[in-house]
Amino acid sequence: MADELEGIHVAGPVRAEIFLVWLDADRIALTGPDGARPWLVQLDDLEHPVETVARIVRGVVGEPLLVHSTSWRRDGAAVLLSFLVVIAPDQVGEMDSAPIRRAQLARSEVARAPAAIGGSQVLEHALRHLAWLAEDDPVVAARLGPKWRAALAGYVPEPFRSFA
């Protein structure tokens, strides 16, 4: 199936929604060049989206600890790819930050996306996924270390629950 999809291209704009997070003492915080909110950038089709996001982050704050694509959704005519990017505390500099508050996950039907998906729900999903990776993926576990794993301990993946 992957070979069948190789030649398919998305018509319309593709954007990256970058959640730039860091460990502020023992709490996960959101930051970015525009403050404590997702950073939106336009993507082109010349470079892989993960490579584009890593390059952009590298140019603004330095080498990220981790770049992970977490989800996608429609945003009007655009496709919005969400990325969780982990940076070190010394990379935050003067950027405004805020602690991340927990959110309910956006729930879908069996074959239909949720009617609305908020940024806090995307971030909740991303952190639950990162928590799973930090325990299951040796590369992520080594990259983040025990302080990150402790901060992520409360983020537990949940099974699919349809509200049909």
Contacts in CASP RR format, 6 or more apart in sequence:
PFRMAT RR
TARGET T0000
AUTHOR 0000-0000-0000
METHOD contacts of the structure
MODEL  1
MADELEGIHVAGPVRAEIFLVWLDADRIALTGPDGARPWLVQLDDLEHPV
ETVARIVRGVVGEPLLVHSTSWRRDGAAVLLSFLVVIAPDQVGEMDSAPI
RRAQLARSEVARAPAAIGGSQVLEHALRHLAWLAEDDPVVAARLGPKWRA
ALAGYVPEPFRSFA
9 45 0 8 1.000
10 79 0 8 1.000
12 77 0 8 1.000
12 78 0 8 1.000
12 79 0 8 1.000
13 42 0 8 1.000
13 77 0 8 1.000
13 78 0 8 1.000
13 79 0 8 1.000
14 42 0 8 1.000
14 43 0 8 1.000
14 45 0 8 1.000
14 49 0 8 1.000
14 78 0 8 1.000
14 79 0 8 1.000
14 81 0 8 1.000
15 40 0 8 1.000
15 41 0 8 1.000
15 42 0 8 1.000
15 43 0 8 1.000
15 75 0 8 1.000
15 78 0 8 1.000
15 79 0 8 1.000
15 80 0 8 1.000
15 81 0 8 1.000
16 40 0 8 1.000
16 41 0 8 1.000
16 42 0 8 1.000
16 43 0 8 1.000
16 49 0 8 1.000
16 52 0 8 1.000
16 53 0 8 1.000
16 56 0 8 1.000
16 80 0 8 1.000
16 81 0 8 1.000
16 82 0 8 1.000
16 83 0 8 1.000
17 38 0 8 1.000
17 39 0 8 1.000
17 40 0 8 1.000
17 80 0 8 1.000
17 81 0 8 1.000
17 82 0 8 1.000
17 83 0 8 1.000
17 119 0 8 1.000
17 122 0 8 1.000
18 38 0 8 1.000
18 39 0 8 1.000
18 40 0 8 1.000
18 41 0 8 1.000
18 53 0 8 1.000
18 56 0 8 1.000
18 57 0 8 1.000
18 83 0 8 1.000
18 85 0 8 1.000
19 30 0 8 1.000
19 38 0 8 1.000
19 39 0 8 1.000
19 70 0 8 1.000
19 82 0 8 1.000
19 83 0 8 1.000
19 84 0 8 1.000
19 85 0 8 1.000
19 122 0 8 1.000
19 123 0 8 1.000
19 126 0 8 1.000
20 30 0 8 1.000
20 31 0 8 1.000
20 32 0 8 1.000
20 39 0 8 1.000
20 57 0 8 1.000
20 61 0 8 1.000
20 85 0 8 1.000
20 87 0 8 1.000
20 95 0 8 1.000
21 28 0 8 1.000
21 29 0 8 1.000
21 30 0 8 1.000
21 31 0 8 1.000
21 84 0 8 1.000
21 85 0 8 1.000
21 86 0 8 1.000
21 87 0 8 1.000
21 100 0 8 1.000
21 127 0 8 1.000
22 28 0 8 1.000
22 29 0 8 1.000
22 31 0 8 1.000
22 86 0 8 1.000
22 87 0 8 1.000
22 88 0 8 1.000
22 89 0 8 1.000
22 91 0 8 1.000
22 92 0 8 1.000
22 97 0 8 1.000
23 29 0 8 1.000
23 89 0 8 1.000
23 147 0 8 1.000
23 148 0 8 1.000
23 151 0 8 1.000
24 89 0 8 1.000
24 97 0 8 1.000
24 99 0 8 1.000
26 147 0 8 1.000
26 150 0 8 1.000
26 151 0 8 1.000
27 99 0 8 1.000
27 100 0 8 1.000
27 151 0 8 1.000
28 99 0 8 1.000
28 100 0 8 1.000
28 127 0 8 1.000
28 151 0 8 1.000
28 152 0 8 1.000
29 36 0 8 1.000
29 97 0 8 1.000
29 98 0 8 1.000
29 99 0 8 1.000
29 100 0 8 1.000
30 36 0 8 1.000
30 37 0 8 1.000
30 97 0 8 1.000
30 98 0 8 1.000
30 99 0 8 1.000
30 100 0 8 1.000
30 123 0 8 1.000
31 87 0 8 1.000
31 92 0 8 1.000
31 95 0 8 1.000
31 96 0 8 1.000
31 97 0 8 1.000
31 98 0 8 1.000
32 39 0 8 1.000
32 61 0 8 1.000
32 95 0 8 1.000
32 96 0 8 1.000
32 97 0 8 1.000
33 39 0 8 1.000
33 60 0 8 1.000
33 61 0 8 1.000
33 95 0 8 1.000
35 95 0 8 1.000
35 96 0 8 1.000
35 97 0 8 1.000
36 96 0 8 1.000
36 97 0 8 1.000
36 98 0 8 1.000
38 82 0 8 1.000
38 119 0 8 1.000
38 122 0 8 1.000
38 123 0 8 1.000
41 52 0 8 1.000
41 53 0 8 1.000
41 56 0 8 1.000
43 49 0 8 1.000
43 52 0 8 1.000
43 81 0 8 1.000
44 52 0 8 1.000
47 55 0 8 1.000
49 69 0 8 1.000
49 81 0 8 1.000
49 83 0 8 1.000
50 67 0 8 1.000
50 69 0 8 1.000
50 83 0 8 1.000
53 67 0 8 1.000
53 83 0 8 1.000
53 85 0 8 1.000
54 64 0 8 1.000
54 67 0 8 1.000
54 85 0 8 1.000
57 64 0 8 1.000
57 67 0 8 1.000
57 85 0 8 1.000
57 87 0 8 1.000
58 64 0 8 1.000
61 87 0 8 1.000
61 91 0 8 1.000
61 92 0 8 1.000
61 95 0 8 1.000
62 87 0 8 1.000
62 91 0 8 1.000
64 85 0 8 1.000
64 86 0 8 1.000
64 87 0 8 1.000
65 86 0 8 1.000
65 87 0 8 1.000
65 88 0 8 1.000
65 143 0 8 1.000
65 144 0 8 1.000
66 84 0 8 1.000
66 85 0 8 1.000
66 86 0 8 1.000
66 130 0 8 1.000
66 140 0 8 1.000
66 143 0 8 1.000
66 144 0 8 1.000
67 83 0 8 1.000
67 84 0 8 1.000
67 85 0 8 1.000
68 83 0 8 1.000
68 84 0 8 1.000
68 85 0 8 1.000
68 126 0 8 1.000
68 129 0 8 1.000
68 130 0 8 1.000
68 133 0 8 1.000
69 81 0 8 1.000
69 82 0 8 1.000
69 83 0 8 1.000
70 82 0 8 1.000
70 83 0 8 1.000
70 84 0 8 1.000
70 122 0 8 1.000
70 125 0 8 1.000
70 126 0 8 1.000
70 129 0 8 1.000
70 130 0 8 1.000
71 81 0 8 1.000
71 82 0 8 1.000
71 122 0 8 1.000
71 125 0 8 1.000
71 126 0 8 1.000
72 79 0 8 1.000
72 80 0 8 1.000
72 81 0 8 1.000
72 82 0 8 1.000
73 79 0 8 1.000
73 80 0 8 1.000
73 82 0 8 1.000
73 113 0 8 1.000
73 117 0 8 1.000
73 122 0 8 1.000
74 80 0 8 1.000
74 113 0 8 1.000
82 122 0 8 1.000
82 126 0 8 1.000
84 123 0 8 1.000
84 126 0 8 1.000
84 127 0 8 1.000
84 129 0 8 1.000
84 130 0 8 1.000
86 130 0 8 1.000
86 144 0 8 1.000
86 148 0 8 1.000
100 123 0 8 1.000
100 127 0 8 1.000
101 120 0 8 1.000
102 124 0 8 1.000
103 120 0 8 1.000
103 121 0 8 1.000
103 123 0 8 1.000
103 124 0 8 1.000
104 121 0 8 1.000
104 124 0 8 1.000
105 121 0 8 1.000
105 124 0 8 1.000
105 125 0 8 1.000
105 128 0 8 1.000
105 158 0 8 1.000
106 114 0 8 1.000
106 116 0 8 1.000
106 117 0 8 1.000
106 118 0 8 1.000
106 121 0 8 1.000
106 122 0 8 1.000
106 125 0 8 1.000
107 114 0 8 1.000
107 161 0 8 1.000
107 162 0 8 1.000
107 163 0 8 1.000
108 114 0 8 1.000
108 162 0 8 1.000
108 163 0 8 1.000
109 162 0 8 1.000
109 163 0 8 1.000
109 164 0 8 1.000
110 162 0 8 1.000
110 164 0 8 1.000
124 155 0 8 1.000
127 152 0 8 1.000
127 155 0 8 1.000
128 155 0 8 1.000
128 156 0 8 1.000
128 157 0 8 1.000
128 158 0 8 1.000
129 157 0 8 1.000
130 140 0 8 1.000
130 144 0 8 1.000
130 152 0 8 1.000
130 155 0 8 1.000
131 149 0 8 1.000
131 152 0 8 1.000
131 153 0 8 1.000
131 154 0 8 1.000
131 155 0 8 1.000
131 156 0 8 1.000
131 157 0 8 1.000
132 157 0 8 1.000
133 140 0 8 1.000
133 141 0 8 1.000
134 140 0 8 1.000
134 141 0 8 1.000
134 144 0 8 1.000
134 145 0 8 1.000
134 148 0 8 1.000
134 149 0 8 1.000
134 152 0 8 1.000
135 141 0 8 1.000
135 149 0 8 1.000
141 149 0 8 1.000
144 152 0 8 1.000
END
